[in-house]
């Protein structure tokens, strides 16, 4: 009698998608210098929705087959994790110092693990901490040139940054929940379709101009299609076979790519501790993916899903 087949794990694909997100800064920086952030977010969604229009009817039919709980999850992912979280994070930078949002964004994996426990029934094991703690420590080192002298100031900015981190964590967990019912491509289409009107509301609330100008058109298209549509499509394929608690650690590949591009193309310089953090994150994320593909005892135990899409 043959042994039961091992569940497919795609932690590595989540990390690849997150690495593509790391190209965001290279494309977003010149746009951020020329346009309000809400305008950039609005056009990111508009361009992708335009590309995805042929697949929108199928995605809507798939949504109609979902339960009310799953429909609310789609709304939360599209509106909250896309448009609102980005707006909150940007506002945190505007109201406070540039350090506070970066410090508090490191709570995102903590929120994700808690939400995965409550919503998905995932249970982390001691083995998970072997990979998660070094990865979080490495991300901290990578974020700050002087990791021992970091000050968190401005309560309002701190609350906004924490809210953004919680919404991004919720996006990971709810995306995992929805992947059991919706195909990855349908989930991608719905996230952008729901996120577009939410981004429009954010832009209207901030009273910004929504006209980007032709000189910014190429940058907006590349931003929407590479760290946007391409990365998110790969992410949802990977997330379908990756527990949320593992995925949130794999997402730390994002600052690694951002750091590499910053050094090589944007003239940034990393301190010795930042290079150490870079190496630790790469090692921890790679080791986590390898462990989950080869070990008989996974780092995260998840509840067997019912009525999953095959």
C-alpha atoms as a printed R data frame, in Angstrom:
    type eleno elety resid chain resno       x      y       z
1   ATOM     1    CA   UNK     A     1   0.000  0.000   0.000
2   ATOM     2    CA   UNK     A     2   1.428  3.350  -1.034
3   ATOM     3    CA   UNK     A     3   2.084  6.016   1.586
4   ATOM     4    CA   UNK     A     4  -0.143  9.105   1.352
5   ATOM     5    CA   UNK     A     5   1.303 11.781  -0.892
6   ATOM     6    CA   UNK     A     6   2.933 14.760   0.780
7   ATOM     7    CA   UNK     A     7   0.969 18.026   0.449
8   ATOM     8    CA   UNK     A     8   2.440 20.420  -2.078
9   ATOM     9    CA   UNK     A     9   4.247 23.355  -0.468
10  ATOM    10    CA   UNK     A    10   4.936 26.583  -2.353
11  ATOM    11    CA   UNK     A    11   6.626 28.729   0.283
12  ATOM    12    CA   UNK     A    12   9.324 29.363  -2.331
13  ATOM    13    CA   UNK     A    13   6.765 30.819  -4.767
14  ATOM    14    CA   UNK     A    14   5.419 33.211  -2.124
15  ATOM    15    CA   UNK     A    15   9.020 34.336  -1.538
16  ATOM    16    CA   UNK     A    16   9.521 34.851  -5.305
17  ATOM    17    CA   UNK     A    17   6.363 36.974  -5.482
18  ATOM    18    CA   UNK     A    18   7.517 39.008  -2.483
19  ATOM    19    CA   UNK     A    19  10.895 39.479  -4.172
20  ATOM    20    CA   UNK     A    20   9.067 41.002  -7.144
21  ATOM    21    CA   UNK     A    21   7.339 43.380  -4.727
22  ATOM    22    CA   UNK     A    22  10.844 44.541  -3.853
23  ATOM    23    CA   UNK     A    23  11.095 46.151  -7.309
24  ATOM    24    CA   UNK     A    24   8.277 48.470  -6.230
25  ATOM    25    CA   UNK     A    25  10.614 51.111  -4.788
26  ATOM    26    CA   UNK     A    26  12.615 51.374  -8.002
27  ATOM    27    CA   UNK     A    27   9.451 52.242  -9.931
28  ATOM    28    CA   UNK     A    28   7.512 54.033  -7.199
29  ATOM    29    CA   UNK     A    29  10.178 56.521  -6.073
30  ATOM    30    CA   UNK     A    30  10.095 58.742  -9.207
31  ATOM    31    CA   UNK     A    31   6.306 58.511  -9.273
32  ATOM    32    CA   UNK     A    32   6.075 59.470  -5.596
33  ATOM    33    CA   UNK     A    33   8.220 62.526  -6.306
34  ATOM    34    CA   UNK     A    34   5.869 63.594  -9.102
35  ATOM    35    CA   UNK     A    35   2.407 62.511  -7.916
36  ATOM    36    CA   UNK     A    36   0.364 62.197  -4.693
37  ATOM    37    CA   UNK     A    37   0.492 58.663  -3.336
38  ATOM    38    CA   UNK     A    38  -3.292 58.259  -3.600
39  ATOM    39    CA   UNK     A    39  -3.119 59.087  -7.304
40  ATOM    40    CA   UNK     A    40  -0.445 56.444  -7.848
41  ATOM    41    CA   UNK     A    41  -2.474 53.796  -5.979
42  ATOM    42    CA   UNK     A    42  -5.627 54.694  -7.938
43  ATOM    43    CA   UNK     A    43  -3.900 54.342 -11.315
44  ATOM    44    CA   UNK     A    44  -2.170 51.113 -10.289
45  ATOM    45    CA   UNK     A    45  -5.587 49.579  -9.739
46  ATOM    46    CA   UNK     A    46  -7.173 51.190 -12.815
47  ATOM    47    CA   UNK     A    47  -4.488 49.895 -15.188
48  ATOM    48    CA   UNK     A    48  -4.673 46.344 -13.854
49  ATOM    49    CA   UNK     A    49  -8.490 46.303 -13.912
50  ATOM    50    CA   UNK     A    50  -8.382 47.435 -17.541
51  ATOM    51    CA   UNK     A    51  -6.048 44.530 -18.391
52  ATOM    52    CA   UNK     A    52  -8.212 42.061 -16.450
53  ATOM    53    CA   UNK     A    53 -11.615 43.130 -17.836
54  ATOM    54    CA   UNK     A    54 -12.013 39.994 -20.022
55  ATOM    55    CA   UNK     A    55 -11.761 37.800 -16.907
56  ATOM    56    CA   UNK     A    56 -13.999 39.928 -14.690
57  ATOM    57    CA   UNK     A    57 -17.327 38.198 -15.563
58  ATOM    58    CA   UNK     A    58 -15.904 34.768 -14.655
59  ATOM    59    CA   UNK     A    59 -14.522 36.127 -11.391
60  ATOM    60    CA   UNK     A    60 -17.881 37.695 -10.519
61  ATOM    61    CA   UNK     A    61 -19.621 34.356 -11.162
62  ATOM    62    CA   UNK     A    62 -17.134 32.682  -8.846
63  ATOM    63    CA   UNK     A    63 -17.841 35.334  -6.213
64  ATOM    64    CA   UNK     A    64 -21.591 34.721  -6.458
65  ATOM    65    CA   UNK     A    65 -20.967 31.079  -5.564
66  ATOM    66    CA   UNK     A    66 -19.183 32.113  -2.354
67  ATOM    67    CA   UNK     A    67 -20.723 32.362   1.086
68  ATOM    68    CA   UNK     A    68 -21.427 35.757   2.656
69  ATOM    69    CA   UNK     A    69 -18.361 35.272   4.876
70  ATOM    70    CA   UNK     A    70 -16.156 34.743   1.830
71  ATOM    71    CA   UNK     A    71 -17.652 37.762   0.078
72  ATOM    72    CA   UNK     A    72 -16.801 39.912   3.091
73  ATOM    73    CA   UNK     A    73 -13.275 38.502   2.969
74  ATOM    74    CA   UNK     A    74 -12.966 39.559  -0.700
75  ATOM    75    CA   UNK     A    75 -14.121 43.056   0.263
76  ATOM    76    CA   UNK     A    76 -11.610 43.201   3.116
77  ATOM    77    CA   UNK     A    77  -8.732 42.021   0.923
78  ATOM    78    CA   UNK     A    78  -9.549 44.314  -2.005
79  ATOM    79    CA   UNK     A    79 -10.420 47.459  -0.106
80  ATOM    80    CA   UNK     A    80  -8.514 47.065   3.156
81  ATOM    81    CA   UNK     A    81  -5.278 45.312   2.221
82  ATOM    82    CA   UNK     A    82  -4.814 47.139  -1.085
83  ATOM    83    CA   UNK     A    83  -6.005 50.733  -0.962
84  ATOM    84    CA   UNK     A    84  -6.646 51.562   2.694
85  ATOM    85    CA   UNK     A    85  -3.496 49.915   4.124
86  ATOM    86    CA   UNK     A    86  -1.264 51.756   1.652
87  ATOM    87    CA   UNK     A    87  -2.980 55.055   2.442
88  ATOM    88    CA   UNK     A    88  -2.592 54.505   6.202
89  ATOM    89    CA   UNK     A    89   1.081 53.639   5.864
90  ATOM    90    CA   UNK     A    90   1.723 56.722   3.727
91  ATOM    91    CA   UNK     A    91  -0.124 58.919   6.232
92  ATOM    92    CA   UNK     A    92   2.017 57.485   9.037
93  ATOM    93    CA   UNK     A    93   5.111 58.736   7.234
94  ATOM    94    CA   UNK     A    94   3.527 62.143   6.713
95  ATOM    95    CA   UNK     A    95   2.432 62.617  10.343
96  ATOM    96    CA   UNK     A    96   5.414 61.138  12.176
97  ATOM    97    CA   UNK     A    97   9.081 60.419  11.821
98  ATOM    98    CA   UNK     A    98  10.288 58.051   9.057
99  ATOM    99    CA   UNK     A    99  11.310 55.382  11.594
100 ATOM   100    CA   UNK     A   100   8.006 54.724  13.361
101 ATOM   101    CA   UNK     A   101   6.162 53.113  10.400
102 ATOM   102    CA   UNK     A   102   9.127 50.876   9.596
103 ATOM   103    CA   UNK     A   103   9.442 49.684  13.187
104 ATOM   104    CA   UNK     A   104   5.769 48.914  13.611
105 ATOM   105    CA   UNK     A   105   5.458 47.260  10.190
106 ATOM   106    CA   UNK     A   106   7.592 44.464  11.691
107 ATOM   107    CA   UNK     A   107   4.526 43.442  13.713
108 ATOM   108    CA   UNK     A   108   2.841 42.214  10.519
109 ATOM   109    CA   UNK     A   109   3.967 38.556  10.926
110 ATOM   110    CA   UNK     A   110   2.735 38.592  14.530
111 ATOM   111    CA   UNK     A   111  -0.699 39.778  13.410
112 ATOM   112    CA   UNK     A   112  -0.713 37.205  10.610
113 ATOM   113    CA   UNK     A   113   0.090 34.278  12.914
114 ATOM   114    CA   UNK     A   114  -2.638 35.363  15.352
115 ATOM   115    CA   UNK     A   115  -5.218 35.805  12.580
116 ATOM   116    CA   UNK     A   116  -4.242 32.466  11.005
117 ATOM   117    CA   UNK     A   117  -4.813 30.788  14.379
118 ATOM   118    CA   UNK     A   118  -8.225 32.411  14.861
119 ATOM   119    CA   UNK     A   119  -9.573 32.199  11.300
120 ATOM   120    CA   UNK     A   120  -7.831 29.198   9.745
121 ATOM   121    CA   UNK     A   121  -7.043 26.984  12.704
122 ATOM   122    CA   UNK     A   122  -3.314 27.016  11.929
123 ATOM   123    CA   UNK     A   123  -0.996 25.930  14.736
124 ATOM   124    CA   UNK     A   124   2.670 26.876  14.776
125 ATOM   125    CA   UNK     A   125   5.198 24.446  16.232
126 ATOM   126    CA   UNK     A   126   8.523 25.018  17.963
127 ATOM   127    CA   UNK     A   127  10.191 24.411  14.602
128 ATOM   128    CA   UNK     A   128   8.430 27.458  13.201
129 ATOM   129    CA   UNK     A   129  10.156 29.701  15.740
130 ATOM   130    CA   UNK     A   130  13.547 28.360  14.618
131 ATOM   131    CA   UNK     A   131  12.942 30.086  11.276
132 ATOM   132    CA   UNK     A   132  10.628 32.946  12.268
133 ATOM   133    CA   UNK     A   133  12.688 34.518  15.053
134 ATOM   134    CA   UNK     A   134  15.921 34.806  13.001
135 ATOM   135    CA   UNK     A   135  13.910 36.094  10.018
136 ATOM   136    CA   UNK     A   136  12.283 38.833  12.127
137 ATOM   137    CA   UNK     A   137  15.618 39.733  13.718
138 ATOM   138    CA   UNK     A   138  17.211 39.902  10.276
139 ATOM   139    CA   UNK     A   139  14.406 42.116   8.972
140 ATOM   140    CA   UNK     A   140  14.968 44.464  11.923
141 ATOM   141    CA   UNK     A   141  18.701 44.652  11.230
142 ATOM   142    CA   UNK     A   142  18.069 45.221   7.541
143 ATOM   143    CA   UNK     A   143  15.587 48.048   8.166
144 ATOM   144    CA   UNK     A   144  17.768 50.242  10.374
145 ATOM   145    CA   UNK     A   145  21.414 51.323   9.969
146 ATOM   146    CA   UNK     A   146  21.732 51.547  13.770
147 ATOM   147    CA   UNK     A   147  19.371 48.843  15.129
148 ATOM   148    CA   UNK     A   148  20.145 49.594  18.792
149 ATOM   149    CA   UNK     A   149  19.084 53.235  18.610
150 ATOM   150    CA   UNK     A   150  15.565 53.287  17.197
151 ATOM   151    CA   UNK     A   151  12.933 55.600  18.648
152 ATOM   152    CA   UNK     A   152   9.190 55.246  18.124
153 ATOM   153    CA   UNK     A   153   7.431 58.610  18.355
154 ATOM   154    CA   UNK     A   154   4.064 60.223  17.570
155 ATOM   155    CA   UNK     A   155   1.171 58.142  18.855
156 ATOM   156    CA   UNK     A   156  -1.079 58.939  15.894
157 ATOM   157    CA   UNK     A   157   1.547 57.875  13.373
158 ATOM   158    CA   UNK     A   158   2.176 54.715  15.385
159 ATOM   159    CA   UNK     A   159  -1.519 53.789  15.372
160 ATOM   160    CA   UNK     A   160  -1.765 54.339  11.620
161 ATOM   161    CA   UNK     A   161   1.297 52.164  10.989
162 ATOM   162    CA   UNK     A   162  -0.046 49.403  13.234
163 ATOM   163    CA   UNK     A   163  -3.395 49.530  11.440
164 ATOM   164    CA   UNK     A   164  -1.645 49.201   8.072
165 ATOM   165    CA   UNK     A   165   0.395 46.236   9.320
166 ATOM   166    CA   UNK     A   166  -2.765 44.569  10.635
167 ATOM   167    CA   UNK     A   167  -4.568 45.071   7.314
168 ATOM   168    CA   UNK     A   168  -1.660 43.620   5.328
169 ATOM   169    CA   UNK     A   169  -1.535 40.647   7.687
170 ATOM   170    CA   UNK     A   170  -5.284 40.208   7.269
171 ATOM   171    CA   UNK     A   171  -4.761 40.227   3.510
172 ATOM   172    CA   UNK     A   172  -2.386 37.279   3.809
173 ATOM   173    CA   UNK     A   173  -4.711 35.266   6.037
174 ATOM   174    CA   UNK     A   174  -7.931 36.065   4.191
175 ATOM   175    CA   UNK     A   175  -6.195 35.390   0.883
176 ATOM   176    CA   UNK     A   176  -5.324 31.940   2.201
177 ATOM   177    CA   UNK     A   177  -8.932 31.455   3.321
178 ATOM   178    CA   UNK     A   178 -10.289 32.493  -0.083
179 ATOM   179    CA   UNK     A   179  -7.796 30.317  -1.966
180 ATOM   180    CA   UNK     A   180  -9.742 27.312  -0.695
181 ATOM   181    CA   UNK     A   181 -12.794 28.438  -2.661
182 ATOM   182    CA   UNK     A   182 -11.530 30.739  -5.436
183 ATOM   183    CA   UNK     A   183  -8.992 29.968  -8.138
184 ATOM   184    CA   UNK     A   184  -5.835 32.139  -7.851
185 ATOM   185    CA   UNK     A   185  -6.596 34.094 -11.029
186 ATOM   186    CA   UNK     A   186 -10.181 34.843  -9.946
187 ATOM   187    CA   UNK     A   187  -8.898 36.025  -6.578
188 ATOM   188    CA   UNK     A   188  -6.381 38.325  -8.292
189 ATOM   189    CA   UNK     A   189  -9.101 39.804 -10.516
190 ATOM   190    CA   UNK     A   190 -11.470 40.370  -7.592
191 ATOM   191    CA   UNK     A   191  -8.797 41.969  -5.410
192 ATOM   192    CA   UNK     A   192  -8.099 44.648  -8.013
193 ATOM   193    CA   UNK     A   193 -11.741 45.072  -9.013
194 ATOM   194    CA   UNK     A   194 -12.756 45.721  -5.395
195 ATOM   195    CA   UNK     A   195  -9.633 47.745  -4.684
196 ATOM   196    CA   UNK     A   196 -10.250 50.214  -7.538
197 ATOM   197    CA   UNK     A   197 -13.337 51.958  -6.082
198 ATOM   198    CA   UNK     A   198 -11.708 51.873  -2.637
199 ATOM   199    CA   UNK     A   199  -8.639 53.617  -4.088
200 ATOM   200    CA   UNK     A   200 -10.971 56.155  -5.698
201 ATOM   201    CA   UNK     A   201 -12.594 56.875  -2.335
202 ATOM   202    CA   UNK     A   202  -9.171 57.370  -0.723
203 ATOM   203    CA   UNK     A   203  -8.112 59.768  -3.496
204 ATOM   204    CA   UNK     A   204 -11.375 61.709  -3.210
205 ATOM   205    CA   UNK     A   205 -11.076 61.910   0.581
206 ATOM   206    CA   UNK     A   206  -7.583 63.347   0.262
207 ATOM   207    CA   UNK     A   207  -8.712 65.803  -2.419
208 ATOM   208    CA   UNK     A   208  -5.802 65.022  -4.740
209 ATOM   209    CA   UNK     A   209  -5.647 65.378  -8.500
210 ATOM   210    CA   UNK     A   210  -6.172 62.099 -10.327
211 ATOM   211    CA   UNK     A   211  -4.559 63.266 -13.580
212 ATOM   212    CA   UNK     A   212  -1.083 61.698 -13.747
213 ATOM   213    CA   UNK     A   213   0.301 63.294 -16.906
214 ATOM   214    CA   UNK     A   214   1.736 61.419 -19.912
215 ATOM   215    CA   UNK     A   215   5.309 61.659 -18.619
216 ATOM   216    CA   UNK     A   216   4.334 59.322 -15.760
217 ATOM   217    CA   UNK     A   217   2.371 56.855 -17.886
218 ATOM   218    CA   UNK     A   218   5.168 54.339 -18.534
219 ATOM   219    CA   UNK     A   219   6.177 54.236 -14.873
220 ATOM   220    CA   UNK     A   220   2.573 53.651 -13.781
221 ATOM   221    CA   UNK     A   221   2.108 50.827 -16.307
222 ATOM   222    CA   UNK     A   222   5.304 49.075 -15.200
223 ATOM   223    CA   UNK     A   223   4.425 49.542 -11.524
224 ATOM   224    CA   UNK     A   224   0.948 48.110 -12.068
225 ATOM   225    CA   UNK     A   225   2.056 45.104 -14.103
226 ATOM   226    CA   UNK     A   226   5.351 43.936 -12.521
227 ATOM   227    CA   UNK     A   227   5.286 44.368  -8.701
228 ATOM   228    CA   UNK     A   228   1.521 44.594  -9.099
229 ATOM   229    CA   UNK     A   229  -0.274 42.085 -11.339
230 ATOM   230    CA   UNK     A   230   2.598 39.663 -12.004
231 ATOM   231    CA   UNK     A   231   3.713 39.487  -8.370
232 ATOM   232    CA   UNK     A   232   0.178 39.144  -6.993
233 ATOM   233    CA   UNK     A   233  -0.705 36.410  -9.491
234 ATOM   234    CA   UNK     A   234   2.322 34.365  -8.434
235 ATOM   235    CA   UNK     A   235   1.572 35.144  -4.792
236 ATOM   236    CA   UNK     A   236  -1.937 33.698  -4.861
237 ATOM   237    CA   UNK     A   237  -0.762 30.570  -6.682
238 ATOM   238    CA   UNK     A   238   1.838 30.108  -3.941
239 ATOM   239    CA   UNK     A   239  -0.515 31.040  -1.102
240 ATOM   240    CA   UNK     A   240  -2.978 28.359  -2.183
241 ATOM   241    CA   UNK     A   241  -0.446 25.717  -1.090
242 ATOM   242    CA   UNK     A   242   1.218 27.633   1.766
243 ATOM   243    CA   UNK     A   243  -0.192 28.175   5.274
244 ATOM   244    CA   UNK     A   244  -0.519 31.862   6.120
245 ATOM   245    CA   UNK     A   245   1.923 31.662   9.039
246 ATOM   246    CA   UNK     A   246   4.636 30.402   6.663
247 ATOM   247    CA   UNK     A   247   3.686 32.828   3.907
248 ATOM   248    CA   UNK     A   248   4.114 35.866   6.150
249 ATOM   249    CA   UNK     A   249   7.746 34.854   6.795
250 ATOM   250    CA   UNK     A   250   8.364 34.178   3.089
251 ATOM   251    CA   UNK     A   251   7.115 37.719   2.401
252 ATOM   252    CA   UNK     A   252  10.272 39.033   4.089
253 ATOM   253    CA   UNK     A   253  11.946 38.435   0.728
254 ATOM   254    CA   UNK     A   254  10.413 41.810  -0.140
255 ATOM   255    CA   UNK     A   255  12.869 44.011   1.833
256 ATOM   256    CA   UNK     A   256  15.779 41.848   0.643
257 ATOM   257    CA   UNK     A   257  15.085 42.651  -3.019
258 ATOM   258    CA   UNK     A   258  14.380 46.274  -2.154
259 ATOM   259    CA   UNK     A   259  17.756 46.531  -0.406
260 ATOM   260    CA   UNK     A   260  19.617 44.986  -3.339
261 ATOM   261    CA   UNK     A   261  18.009 47.341  -5.839
262 ATOM   262    CA   UNK     A   262  18.567 50.296  -3.530
263 ATOM   263    CA   UNK     A   263  22.286 49.566  -3.346
264 ATOM   264    CA   UNK     A   264  22.799 48.683  -7.006
265 ATOM   265    CA   UNK     A   265  20.522 51.205  -8.739
266 ATOM   266    CA   UNK     A   266  19.453 53.940  -6.311
267 ATOM   267    CA   UNK     A   267  22.790 54.757  -4.695
268 ATOM   268    CA   UNK     A   268  21.842 53.546  -1.219
269 ATOM   269    CA   UNK     A   269  24.459 52.221   1.207
270 ATOM   270    CA   UNK     A   270  24.004 49.508   3.825
271 ATOM   271    CA   UNK     A   271  25.801 49.347   7.146
272 ATOM   272    CA   UNK     A   272  27.527 46.191   8.319
273 ATOM   273    CA   UNK     A   273  24.561 45.240  10.509
274 ATOM   274    CA   UNK     A   274  22.204 45.730   7.556
275 ATOM   275    CA   UNK     A   275  24.251 43.332   5.424
276 ATOM   276    CA   UNK     A   276  24.117 40.881   8.311
277 ATOM   277    CA   UNK     A   277  20.343 41.245   8.450
278 ATOM   278    CA   UNK     A   278  20.197 40.732   4.679
279 ATOM   279    CA   UNK     A   279  22.070 37.434   4.989
280 ATOM   280    CA   UNK     A   280  19.979 36.249   7.951
281 ATOM   281    CA   UNK     A   281  16.659 36.914   6.173
282 ATOM   282    CA   UNK     A   282  17.798 35.124   3.008
283 ATOM   283    CA   UNK     A   283  19.045 32.153   5.029
284 ATOM   284    CA   UNK     A   284  15.926 31.918   7.222
285 ATOM   285    CA   UNK     A   285  13.419 32.196   4.366
286 ATOM   286    CA   UNK     A   286  15.365 29.719   2.209
287 ATOM   287    CA   UNK     A   287  15.710 27.268   5.096
288 ATOM   288    CA   UNK     A   288  11.981 27.517   5.879
289 ATOM   289    CA   UNK     A   289  11.032 26.708   2.296
290 ATOM   290    CA   UNK     A   290  13.493 23.802   2.142
291 ATOM   291    CA   UNK     A   291  12.301 22.426   5.494
292 ATOM   292    CA   UNK     A   292   8.649 22.447   4.494
293 ATOM   293    CA   UNK     A   293   9.418 20.618   1.244
294 ATOM   294    CA   UNK     A   294  11.563 17.894   2.807
295 ATOM   295    CA   UNK     A   295  10.618 17.390   6.452
296 ATOM   296    CA   UNK     A   296   7.897 14.986   7.588
297 ATOM   297    CA   UNK     A   297   7.038 17.348  10.449
298 ATOM   298    CA   UNK     A   298   5.909 20.745   9.097
299 ATOM   299    CA   UNK     A   299   6.589 23.977  10.972
300 ATOM   300    CA   UNK     A   300   2.920 24.921  10.678
301 ATOM   301    CA   UNK     A   301   0.013 22.538  11.131
302 ATOM   302    CA   UNK     A   302  -3.207 23.543   9.464
303 ATOM   303    CA   UNK     A   303  -6.771 22.357   9.659
304 ATOM   304    CA   UNK     A   304  -7.793 20.215   6.692
305 ATOM   305    CA   UNK     A   305  -9.923 22.489   4.470
306 ATOM   306    CA   UNK     A   306 -13.420 21.550   3.404
307 ATOM   307    CA   UNK     A   307 -14.811 22.121  -0.098
308 ATOM   308    CA   UNK     A   308 -11.467 23.333  -1.437
309 ATOM   309    CA   UNK     A   309 -11.178 24.171  -5.112
310 ATOM   310    CA   UNK     A   310  -8.987 21.751  -7.058
